[in-house]
Amino acid sequence: MAEPILKLEKLNKSFGALKASDDVSLDLREGEIHALIGPNGAGKSTLINQITGAMSPDSGRIHFAGEDVSDLGMAARARLGMGRTFQVSSLAGEFSALRNVMLAVQSRQGSSFRFFKPVMSDRSLVDPAMDALARVGLEDRVDVPAAELSHGERRQLEIAIALALGARAFLLDEPMAGMGPEGSKALTRFLDGLRQEAPILLVEHDMDAVFALADRVSVLVYGRIIASGTVEDIRRNAAVREAYLGEGT
Ligand SMILES: Nc1ncnc2c1ncn2[C@@H]1O[C@H](COP(=O)(O)OP(=O)(O)OP(=O)(O)O)[C@@H](O)[C@H]1O
């Protein structure tokens, strides 16, 4: 089997006496959605922060795209293709969807003497941006200002920007937060297809979305992974039912 794109080896992180990550090992493989679930305060965000480089583990290693990235900063990990989470939104609301993605393409290509070219007719920017928008299903919304897109469409646009920046895997921290039932369903359908573009580590409290999407689920309780497996494995696991889902779920 191919090497996983992301691999965590025995990560530990304490805040004083509190162990927020306790020997956490997990991986993310091409083509999959791996959901990370757990009660409030279980240590999910702490784990995501260590993966992105926002926080350093006390011990353990992180491998991404075939490299040991444990000692790299956030920008270097992003350059290797670690897709940002939804919590980092950088949309320019007054600009069209197309222009927003073009800015990302431009930043990836590096600045050049573009001042002399009319930007909106520069094929080297427009073509890759259109491609990224098509990959997220926004090809009919390219001229709409980002601020006028729906909540869900803005998330699609953020994904398009990440793809244009070269994302090879996504770390998504509660993408369903703040969405109504219809929005959640639409975003669930979208994420279902996105796994073909890049695998997703999904932190999510919405269990309908998790059970509909996840190829694998890992359950974090008090900083420890207490179970990892398919949705069916997790539903049946007695320790998970007791610790997290509650009896009768
Ligand atoms: N910077 C910090 N300093 C001290 N304690 C922290 C810090 N960050 C997190 N914690 C603690 O570590 C534990 C894990 O928090 P974390 O935010 O990672 O959990 P979570 O699973 O993401 O929770 P939620 O689902 O509520 O977002 C909590 O007890 C939290 O209070």
PDBQT file of the ligand as one rigid body, heavy atoms in Angstrom, charges set to zero:
ROOT
HETATM    1  N1  LIG A 301      -3.170  26.779  25.090  1.00  0.00    +0.000 N 
HETATM    2  C1  LIG A 301      -3.707  26.016  26.050  1.00  0.00    +0.000 A 
HETATM    3  N2  LIG A 301      -3.330  26.167  27.335  1.00  0.00    +0.000 NA
HETATM    4  C2  LIG A 301      -3.862  25.398  28.312  1.00  0.00    +0.000 A 
HETATM    5  N3  LIG A 301      -4.791  24.434  28.105  1.00  0.00    +0.000 NA
HETATM    6  C3  LIG A 301      -5.209  24.249  26.838  1.00  0.00    +0.000 A 
HETATM    7  C4  LIG A 301      -4.693  25.023  25.747  1.00  0.00    +0.000 A 
HETATM    8  N4  LIG A 301      -5.305  24.617  24.598  1.00  0.00    +0.000 NA
HETATM    9  C5  LIG A 301      -6.149  23.626  24.959  1.00  0.00    +0.000 A 
HETATM   10  N5  LIG A 301      -6.093  23.411  26.296  1.00  0.00    +0.000 N 
HETATM   11  C6  LIG A 301      -6.833  22.367  27.025  1.00  0.00    +0.000 C 
HETATM   12  O1  LIG A 301      -6.534  21.118  26.404  1.00  0.00    +0.000 OA
HETATM   13  C7  LIG A 301      -7.684  20.303  26.346  1.00  0.00    +0.000 C 
HETATM   14  C8  LIG A 301      -7.974  19.952  24.902  1.00  0.00    +0.000 C 
HETATM   15  O2  LIG A 301      -8.500  21.102  24.231  1.00  0.00    +0.000 OA
HETATM   16  P1  LIG A 301      -8.870  21.128  22.678  1.00  0.00    +0.000 P 
HETATM   17  O3  LIG A 301      -9.322  22.506  22.355  1.00  0.00    +0.000 OA
HETATM   18  O4  LIG A 301      -7.758  20.549  21.899  1.00  0.00    +0.000 OA
HETATM   19  O5  LIG A 301     -10.111  20.113  22.662  1.00  0.00    +0.000 OA
HETATM   20  P2  LIG A 301     -11.171  19.855  21.485  1.00  0.00    +0.000 P 
HETATM   21  O6  LIG A 301     -11.333  18.383  21.426  1.00  0.00    +0.000 OA
HETATM   22  O7  LIG A 301     -10.742  20.552  20.263  1.00  0.00    +0.000 OA
HETATM   23  O8  LIG A 301     -12.473  20.523  22.082  1.00  0.00    +0.000 OA
HETATM   24  P3  LIG A 301     -13.749  21.147  21.303  1.00  0.00    +0.000 P 
HETATM   25  O9  LIG A 301     -14.457  19.987  20.699  1.00  0.00    +0.000 OA
HETATM   26  O10 LIG A 301     -14.517  21.777  22.428  1.00  0.00    +0.000 OA
HETATM   27  O11 LIG A 301     -13.224  22.141  20.305  1.00  0.00    +0.000 OA
HETATM   28  C9  LIG A 301      -8.808  21.077  27.024  1.00  0.00    +0.000 C 
HETATM   29  O12 LIG A 301      -8.898  20.654  28.370  1.00  0.00    +0.000 OA
HETATM   30  C10 LIG A 301      -8.338  22.523  26.931  1.00  0.00    +0.000 C 
HETATM   31  O13 LIG A 301      -8.856  23.274  28.005  1.00  0.00    +0.000 OA
ENDROOT
TORSDOF 0
